[in-house]
Amino acid sequence: MVDVYVEIIREGVKLPSYANPYDAGMDVCAAEDTVIKPGETVIIPTGLKFAIPEGYEIQVRPRSGISLKTPLRLANSPGTIDAGYRDELGIIVSNTSPEGSSSADNEKMLTLDCKGNQKGTYIVRKGERVAQLVLAQVPRMNLKVVESVKNIGTDRGGGFGSTGL
């Protein structure tokens, strides 16, 4: 267990928590209602600041249910919160609905509870779980310049789909 210090900077904010005893990630919630229009990328505030020990990072990852049921995506997944960052954690979310798409009623906003990956404007409500946080140890790299990396270790022979489907 590693101590990570957290400061609550907005009223009524929930602390991140593990939903189940052996989960890798803690669910983190929105600190305020946030509207995300088709084609838009926004930052959802969490109302939290962290002090992470040196040698660690917190990774911000998507929640699978949101990825499956909505067109909302974490724009830089996984995101990294470095040990030296002390400002509010914000979750960068993009609505991949095509611009101009809307719900049946232009005034209607879709919610995280909607099913079927509906396209349109979404509202994320205060207190809803929007991402998960994973604490990871980060070893430091020592780069060594060489003439060629070809004969160091084993070259598996390709990438970017080279092994087929």
Sequence and secondary structure as in RCSB ss.txt:
>XXXX:A:sequence
MVDVYVEIIREGVKLPSYANPYDAGMDVCAAEDTVIKPGETVIIPTGLKFAIPEGYEIQVRPRSGISLKTPLRLA
NSPGTIDAGYRDELGIIVSNTSPEGSSSADNEKMLTLDCKGNQKGTYIVRKGERVAQLVLAQVPRMNLKVVESVK
NIGTDRGGGFGSTGL
>XXXX:A:secstr
    EEEE STT    B SSTT SSEEEE SS EEE TT EEEEEEEEEEE  TTEEEEEE  HHHHHHSSEEET
TSSEEEETT  SEEEEEEEE S TT   SSTT  EETT  S   S EEE TT EEEEEEEEE         S ST
TSS      SSTT  
